[in-house]
């Protein structure tokens, strides 16, 4: 059993990722970053990414983080806010705090590929 399976599997991740994007769209500091973006496609990639990051069976087939965020010039504050929104969404969906901490730890090394890319 993987970490994600222990907390509800891909279905629970889908609920959390949907809530995550609601939070992003409600955050005035981040919402503009998503203007003109195909959110349905992005949400699908995010679901697969989170499941894969938690050891689930789904494969993340999206672009690497550096190319996916190229030209966006995201800041450390935006990265931190997004991770916080994701953590809060996972907690709201019932994921264990220990699992959320594992995901946050796995996201941190991606900061260098995402921030300022």
Secondary structure as GFF3:
##gff-version 3
##sequence-region A 1 117
A	DSSP	alpha_helix	3	6	.	.	.	ID=ss1
A	DSSP	alpha_helix	9	26	.	.	.	ID=ss2
A	DSSP	three_ten_helix	31	34	.	.	.	ID=ss3
A	DSSP	alpha_helix	39	53	.	.	.	ID=ss4
A	DSSP	alpha_helix	65	68	.	.	.	ID=ss5
A	DSSP	alpha_helix	76	92	.	.	.	ID=ss6
A	DSSP	alpha_helix	97	108	.	.	.	ID=ss7
A	DSSP	alpha_helix	111	114	.	.	.	ID=ss8
###
